[in-house]
Amino acid sequence: MDVLTNVLSGMKLSGSVFLEADFSDPWCVTSQMTPEDCAAFFPQPAHVIAYHYVVSGRLLCAVGSDPAIEVRAGQIMLVPRNELHKLGSDFGCAPVAASKIMLAGDEGSLLRIVWGGGGEPTKILCGFLGTLTPINSFLLSLPSLLVIDASTGTSGEWLASSFRFASTEAAARSPEMIGRLAELLFAEAVKQYVQALPEEQGGWFAGLRDPHVSKALTLLHAHPAEAWTTESLARAVALSRSAFADRFTDLLGDPPMRYLSKHRMNIAANLLQEGRQNACNIAYAVGFNSEAAFSRAFKKEYGMAPGVWRKERCAVG
């Protein structure tokens, strides 16, 4: 399994289409999902990725203070870090929070928005991907907005059909299928983004292009419980310790052992929330020889002991 596939699989993505919106020019809304908003669909995720599929028409989308991007029918917008974003036909009109104008649908149907000035229509489906994995180097390396085309090609056909299925009542009875569709949707978005990256691009994805760092990432993700050191990884990728450490840190922003520690804690958080193993077993699964050492590392990363964290996650799940 390559490192990108491994990372996506480890995120344990679930998803849902929850809103159908009919807008008419002029219109402008702001949107931001919260983990609490997902509670009606599945246990509260650690992180949310928002997305919108333009069924017909066109719109502008801007995340934070970034410049607006025009998005047309058949395209999908993903907001990997779930930042506040603005959608509209005209950013000159005052925006309204999307949450304030949502209408309840019939039982088993999507929430609805009907909003605007009566001009040119735009129809979108809105949803989210939830992951048990907190924000990490992978998500931080993505741009604030990903736009992929679902109007052309083989991948576009299954993306469009997936959205049509996800918006039906049948989808609510198939959570495993929706989870898989969520993972495929995000994987396709990331794949298109990576393919379009310029050669000089830095960050986590640049690490995938570097043969030495990519091999190290593959080893760390395939065998996270191994007693890795910077020296042993350097030997495995045929570099000196200093050359490897410098290259890894320059590309990923964290030294190798700090990256490994974060990755182990992400795995541990996933296992804790699943609730199938106790803290002792999880400690050994992520490379610790004692539960006490694991507890200290987990508390350093998340600010609380594993047992407390698990209870809090279950309480809001």
Secondary structure, DSSP 8 states (H G I E B T S, - for coil): --HHHHHHHHT--EEEEEEEEEEESS-EEEE---GGGGGGTSS--SEEEEEEEEEESEEEEEETTS--EEEETTEEEEETT---EEEES-TTS--EEGGGS-B--STTS-EEEEEESSSSEEEEEEEEEEESS-S-HHHHHS-S-EEEE-SSHHHHHHHHHHHHHHTSHHHHT-HHHHHHHHHHHHHHHHHHHHHT--TT--SHHHHHHSHHHHHHHHHHHH-TTS---HHHHHHHTT--HHHHHHHHHHHHSS-HHHHHHHHHHHHHHHHHHHTSS-HHHHHHHTT-SSHHHHHHHHHHHHSS-HHHHHHHHHHH-
